[in-house]
């Protein structure tokens, strides 16, 4: 698994790009780093590009990620706007969107990079 974290060119959102297999433990490390950068730069919008990453975790771990790991970690911004960019044929991230939204987080999956960006930039 490989990932990068950087601000967008216009510095309006943070880009987290992941390649390979992803699970709860790795996703938490990545989110902590991304939110630390967001806090440093005053940004609370995140584009999580998993077009080259497959979620290999169990349903239980995905649930715990949204309801326990993210919700109970102080350094994660619960008001963040998150767009998850996925490959059209990959549905391994669908449950994360569902449980994240059900837990009160602003998370939406997209297949189109431009629609994801528009969503993030919308006030």
Phi, psi and omega in degrees: 000137181226144176210156174228152178227127180202157174285154174294165181304323180272000179058035178262342178207162178262137178254123173248111182252124183240139176231141179100204180270144181232143177222179184304312183298311180295318181298324180293316177302314181296317180294321177299316179294316181296317181288330175296317178294318178300317179296317179300322184263357181072034182243134176234030177237136187225131172255113180257105184266104178245030180295341178242025181225141179246133176282116183254008185275164180283164177301317179299314180294323176297318178298311180297325177301312182286315187272335182248300186300304183288309186295331186255007180260116186300326184280000175264127180283108182289347179266004183298147173261123185235127172248123177259120180263119183237160172287143183305327183272355183262114179250014182289347181258356186301317183294326177301315178302314182299308183289327178296313180295317180296333180273000176100006180271151180266086184231129179222137178269141176225152172257342184252119182302322181291321177295323177297315179297315178301319178299316181292326185273349180289136182276000000 
